[in-house]
């Protein structure tokens, strides 16, 4: 097929028949013969599109209840025949076969449907013939245009109209191979999951990604960067409004802010800067939560990423509009909020919730040089908190401790969080010693103008020595929550008792490296 000609024959085998009739009708109008398997042929015929059933083309009907439809030499030879090989074309002619110049296949929806079925049902959602067709067409892309998604139809027709070139062909072939790679990876991962034991790392992990966009640069201007997404996760980006394109660092902060704010049941706001929560608060209204989050560390919140767990209302948006923020994340945007923020040219507005960030696999993968680390959250119910000091925290302190613990779990270890009520007051994170983290949290709180008396403290790891408790008491802290587990626990508890501090052990650490 020369770059300026339309396909002589096109084979359509589609699980997703969206747009198929219009696509095929356009091909027919340019002289293309349409071949189609089973259900696709029936749908096209019903739509009035001239179509040749595949069994008429091959002279062989379906077998095994439809398991074998397209696996036939008269299907694959017209696809795989080299267009510049007289011998290949002569073999087709001897069998009265015409080259198939376009193949469009949408695979059985294993990722959406198969994973929810029983073993027997899952197996039937594994496409065999469709994958073989895509691979054959992609291999011979010098002569065959291969499509795997109805969303590609318009682009393919435009390319055919202007004259299909080698780069067009290679781009579509690359997309097809990437699709079969994702498909096989989903199957392998699901089989590995079903073979494994709960909480045991699967024997096989596969991750295939699509490039969503190139980024201006990475963490620093001299580093190249791009954003990739798991298959099917690109749609979340379509609703984003970016006056200025989100950067590599913005996206990291966005994930951190959204993940934390959805830990809270009440209306909440989290502000993140450099991947750390510099502001966090819960309140009865979103606008109050935002005000309290800003007050936590007004200096650091300048130019931060702001996330909410409720629809963004006009009053809150009006407050945001008075400050410089990089990005605002929310589950929904009210018309009043939209109007209040529309004039902010460089502000990024991102519709995003914790559900949008949830990965389909419970195992979190983290590349480390030539290796990949995998971890998952335990499915076990967290241990009951237990009071280990003579004095138990009162109801006010307990509520503040619960809030502080959630924020602490989202900060970089070693992390210390100071809170009053459901408001972040001070954060010391990423420190190499626990007592340094306490001192940094106190310094940040005082610099922001907070009185640290009658605040509570959360620690993501145990206290190796009593000195952190001593420093906390000197600052007026009245209650502490920490995992416990140090060989010095008895000394730490004794120091808390001596100073009248209530202390709770969670018996679960929340490090975040």
TAFEN-V828173 format. One record per residue. RES is the residue in three letters. SS is DSSP state (~ for helix, > for strand, _ for the rest). OMEGA is omega in radians with two decimals (none if undefined). Layout:
BEGIN
res;ss;omega
RES;SS;OMEGA
RES;SS;OMEGA
END
This chain:
BEGIN
res;ss;omega
UNK;_;3.12
UNK;_;-3.05
UNK;_;-3.02
UNK;_;-3.09
UNK;_;3.07
UNK;_;-3.10
UNK;_;3.04
UNK;_;3.08
UNK;>;3.12
UNK;>;3.11
UNK;>;3.11
UNK;>;3.07
UNK;>;-2.84
UNK;>;2.93
UNK;_;3.07
UNK;_;-3.03
UNK;_;3.11
UNK;_;3.07
UNK;_;-3.04
UNK;~;-3.08
UNK;~;-3.14
UNK;~;3.13
UNK;~;-3.12
UNK;~;-3.13
UNK;~;3.10
UNK;~;3.10
UNK;~;3.14
UNK;~;3.14
UNK;~;3.10
UNK;_;3.00
UNK;_;-3.11
UNK;_;3.01
UNK;>;-3.11
UNK;>;3.01
UNK;>;-3.13
UNK;>;3.11
UNK;_;3.05
UNK;~;-3.05
UNK;~;3.12
UNK;~;3.12
UNK;~;-3.14
UNK;~;-3.13
UNK;~;3.13
UNK;~;3.13
UNK;~;3.12
UNK;~;3.12
UNK;_;3.10
UNK;_;3.12
UNK;_;3.07
UNK;_;-3.05
UNK;_;3.04
UNK;>;3.10
UNK;>;-3.06
UNK;~;-3.12
UNK;~;3.05
UNK;~;3.14
UNK;~;-3.07
UNK;~;-3.03
UNK;_;-3.06
UNK;_;-3.13
UNK;_;3.10
UNK;_;3.10
UNK;>;2.99
UNK;~;3.10
UNK;~;3.12
UNK;~;3.11
UNK;_;3.13
UNK;>;3.13
UNK;_;-3.01
UNK;_;-3.13
UNK;_;-3.06
UNK;_;3.14
UNK;~;-3.12
UNK;~;3.01
UNK;~;-3.02
UNK;~;3.12
UNK;~;3.09
UNK;~;3.08
UNK;~;-3.01
UNK;~;-3.13
UNK;_;3.11
UNK;_;-3.05
UNK;_;3.12
UNK;_;3.13
UNK;_;3.10
UNK;~;-3.12
UNK;~;3.12
UNK;~;-3.10
UNK;~;3.10
UNK;~;3.11
UNK;~;3.09
UNK;~;-3.10
UNK;~;3.13
UNK;~;-3.12
UNK;_;3.11
UNK;_;3.13
UNK;_;3.10
UNK;_;3.09
UNK;_;3.04
UNK;_;-3.01
UNK;_;3.12
UNK;>;3.08
UNK;>;3.07
UNK;>;-3.10
UNK;>;2.89
UNK;>;-2.98
UNK;_;3.02
UNK;_;-3.05
UNK;_;-3.11
UNK;_;-3.07
UNK;_;-3.09
UNK;_;-2.97
UNK;_;-3.01
UNK;~;-3.07
UNK;~;-3.11
UNK;~;-3.06
UNK;_;3.01
UNK;_;3.14
UNK;~;-3.11
UNK;~;3.12
UNK;~;3.12
UNK;~;-3.11
UNK;~;-3.11
UNK;~;3.10
UNK;_;3.08
UNK;_;-3.13
UNK;_;3.11
UNK;_;-3.10
UNK;~;-3.12
UNK;~;3.11
UNK;~;3.12
UNK;~;3.11
UNK;~;3.14
UNK;~;-3.12
UNK;~;3.13
UNK;~;-3.13
UNK;~;3.14
UNK;~;3.08
UNK;~;-3.08
UNK;_;-3.04
UNK;_;3.06
UNK;_;3.14
UNK;_;-3.04
UNK;_;3.03
UNK;>;-3.06
UNK;>;-3.11
UNK;>;-3.13
UNK;_;-3.03
UNK;_;3.09
UNK;~;3.12
UNK;~;-3.13
UNK;~;-3.02
UNK;~;-3.10
UNK;~;3.13
UNK;~;-3.13
UNK;~;3.14
UNK;~;3.11
UNK;~;3.12
UNK;~;3.10
UNK;~;-3.12
UNK;~;-3.10
UNK;~;-3.09
UNK;_;-3.06
UNK;_;-3.13
UNK;_;-3.12
UNK;~;-3.13
UNK;~;3.06
UNK;~;-3.09
UNK;~;-3.11
UNK;~;3.14
UNK;~;3.12
UNK;~;3.11
UNK;~;3.10
UNK;~;3.13
UNK;~;3.13
UNK;~;3.11
UNK;~;3.09
UNK;~;3.12
UNK;~;3.14
UNK;~;3.07
UNK;~;3.11
UNK;~;-3.10
UNK;~;3.13
UNK;~;3.13
UNK;~;3.12
UNK;~;3.13
UNK;~;-3.12
UNK;~;-3.14
UNK;~;3.13
UNK;~;3.10
UNK;~;3.12
UNK;~;-3.14
UNK;~;-3.11
UNK;~;3.10
UNK;~;-3.01
UNK;_;3.07
UNK;_;-3.14
UNK;_;3.12
UNK;_;3.10
UNK;_;-3.13
UNK;_;3.13
UNK;_;-3.12
UNK;_;-3.06
UNK;_;3.04
UNK;_;3.11
UNK;_;-3.13
UNK;_;3.08
UNK;_;-3.00
UNK;>;3.01
UNK;>;3.07
UNK;>;3.14
UNK;>;-3.13
UNK;>;2.95
UNK;>;3.10
UNK;>;-3.09
UNK;_;3.06
UNK;_;-3.11
UNK;_;3.13
UNK;_;3.12
UNK;_;-3.03
UNK;_;-3.11
UNK;_;-3.08
UNK;_;3.04
UNK;_;-3.08
UNK;>;3.06
UNK;>;3.06
UNK;>;3.07
UNK;>;3.14
UNK;>;2.99
UNK;>;3.12
UNK;_;3.11
UNK;_;-3.07
UNK;_;-3.10
UNK;_;-3.06
UNK;~;-3.13
UNK;~;-3.10
UNK;~;-3.01
UNK;~;-3.10
UNK;~;-3.11
UNK;_;3.09
UNK;>;-3.03
UNK;>;3.02
UNK;_;3.02
UNK;_;-3.03
UNK;_;3.06
UNK;_;-3.12
UNK;_;3.07
UNK;~;-3.13
UNK;~;3.09
UNK;~;-3.09
UNK;~;3.06
UNK;~;-3.13
UNK;~;3.12
UNK;~;3.11
UNK;~;-3.13
UNK;~;-3.09
UNK;~;-3.10
UNK;~;-3.14
UNK;~;-3.12
UNK;~;-3.01
UNK;~;-3.13
UNK;_;2.99
UNK;_;-3.01
UNK;_;-3.14
UNK;_;-3.12
UNK;_;3.01
UNK;>;-3.01
UNK;>;3.04
UNK;>;3.04
UNK;>;3.05
UNK;>;-3.09
UNK;>;3.07
UNK;>;-3.14
UNK;_;3.04
UNK;_;3.13
UNK;>;3.07
UNK;>;3.08
UNK;>;3.06
UNK;>;3.10
UNK;>;3.13
UNK;>;2.97
UNK;>;3.11
UNK;>;3.13
UNK;_;3.11
UNK;_;-3.12
UNK;~;-3.12
UNK;~;3.08
UNK;~;3.10
UNK;~;3.13
UNK;~;-3.14
UNK;~;-3.14
UNK;~;3.13
UNK;~;3.10
UNK;~;-3.12
UNK;~;-3.13
UNK;~;3.11
UNK;_;-3.03
UNK;~;3.14
UNK;~;-3.10
UNK;~;-3.07
UNK;~;3.11
UNK;_;3.14
UNK;_;-3.10
UNK;_;3.05
UNK;>;-3.06
UNK;>;3.14
UNK;>;3.13
UNK;>;3.09
UNK;_;3.06
UNK;_;3.05
UNK;_;-3.08
UNK;>;-3.09
UNK;_;-3.07
UNK;~;-3.10
UNK;~;3.13
UNK;~;3.14
UNK;~;3.11
UNK;~;3.08
UNK;~;3.12
UNK;~;-3.07
UNK;_;-3.14
UNK;_;-3.08
UNK;_;3.06
UNK;_;3.02
UNK;_;-3.12
UNK;_;-2.99
UNK;>;3.06
UNK;>;3.11
UNK;>;-3.05
UNK;>;3.08
UNK;_;3.10
UNK;_;-3.13
UNK;>;-3.14
UNK;_;3.10
UNK;~;3.14
UNK;~;3.10
UNK;~;3.11
UNK;~;-3.14
UNK;~;-3.11
UNK;~;-3.04
UNK;~;-3.02
UNK;_;-3.10
UNK;_;-3.12
UNK;_;-2.98
UNK;_;-3.02
UNK;_;-3.11
UNK;_;3.06
UNK;>;3.11
UNK;>;-2.98
UNK;>;3.05
UNK;>;-3.01
UNK;_;3.06
UNK;_;3.12
UNK;~;3.13
UNK;~;3.13
UNK;~;-3.12
UNK;~;-3.08
UNK;_;3.10
UNK;_;-3.14
UNK;_;-3.14
UNK;_;-3.13
UNK;_;-3.10
UNK;_;3.10
UNK;>;-3.11
UNK;>;-3.12
UNK;>;3.13
UNK;>;3.07
UNK;>;-3.08
UNK;_;-3.13
UNK;_;-3.09
UNK;>;3.01
UNK;>;3.05
UNK;>;3.10
UNK;>;3.05
UNK;>;3.08
UNK;_;3.05
UNK;_;3.10
UNK;_;3.07
UNK;_;-3.13
UNK;_;3.04
UNK;_;3.14
UNK;_;3.11
UNK;_;3.04
UNK;_;3.04
UNK;_;-3.14
UNK;>;3.10
UNK;>;-3.08
UNK;_;-3.14
UNK;_;3.13
UNK;_;3.13
UNK;_;3.05
UNK;_;3.09
UNK;_;3.07
UNK;_;-3.04
UNK;~;3.14
UNK;~;3.14
UNK;~;-3.12
UNK;~;3.12
UNK;~;3.12
UNK;~;3.11
UNK;~;3.13
UNK;~;3.07
UNK;~;-3.10
UNK;~;-3.12
UNK;~;3.13
UNK;~;3.13
UNK;~;-3.11
UNK;~;-3.13
UNK;~;-3.12
UNK;~;-3.11
UNK;_;3.14
UNK;_;3.13
UNK;_;-0.16
UNK;_;-3.07
UNK;_;3.03
UNK;>;3.11
UNK;>;2.99
UNK;>;-3.12
UNK;>;2.97
UNK;>;-3.01
UNK;_;3.10
UNK;_;3.13
UNK;>;3.05
UNK;>;-3.13
UNK;>;3.14
UNK;>;3.13
UNK;>;2.97
UNK;>;-3.05
UNK;_;3.11
UNK;_;-3.10
UNK;_;-3.10
UNK;_;3.03
UNK;_;-3.09
UNK;~;-3.11
UNK;~;3.05
UNK;~;3.12
UNK;~;3.08
UNK;~;-3.08
UNK;~;3.11
UNK;~;3.12
UNK;~;3.11
UNK;~;3.13
UNK;~;-3.13
UNK;~;3.14
UNK;~;-3.10
UNK;~;3.13
UNK;~;3.12
UNK;_;3.08
UNK;_;-3.12
UNK;_;2.96
UNK;_;-3.07
UNK;_;3.08
UNK;_;3.14
UNK;_;2.99
UNK;_;3.09
UNK;>;-3.05
UNK;>;3.01
UNK;>;3.14
UNK;>;-3.09
UNK;_;3.10
UNK;_;-3.11
UNK;_;3.06
UNK;_;-3.13
UNK;_;3.14
UNK;_;3.14
UNK;_;-3.02
UNK;~;3.13
UNK;~;3.12
UNK;~;3.11
UNK;~;3.13
UNK;~;-3.13
UNK;~;-3.12
UNK;~;3.13
UNK;~;-3.13
UNK;_;3.09
UNK;_;3.12
UNK;_;-3.01
UNK;_;-3.09
UNK;>;-3.07
UNK;>;2.96
UNK;>;-3.12
UNK;>;-3.08
UNK;_;-2.97
UNK;_;3.12
UNK;_;3.11
UNK;_;3.04
UNK;_;3.14
UNK;_;-3.11
UNK;~;-3.11
UNK;~;3.12
UNK;~;-3.14
UNK;~;3.13
UNK;~;3.13
UNK;~;3.12
UNK;~;3.10
UNK;~;3.11
UNK;~;-3.14
UNK;~;-3.06
UNK;~;3.11
UNK;_;3.13
UNK;_;3.03
UNK;>;-3.11
UNK;>;3.10
UNK;>;2.98
UNK;>;3.07
UNK;_;-3.08
UNK;_;3.03
UNK;_;-3.14
UNK;_;-3.14
UNK;_;3.10
UNK;_;3.03
UNK;_;-3.11
UNK;_;none
END
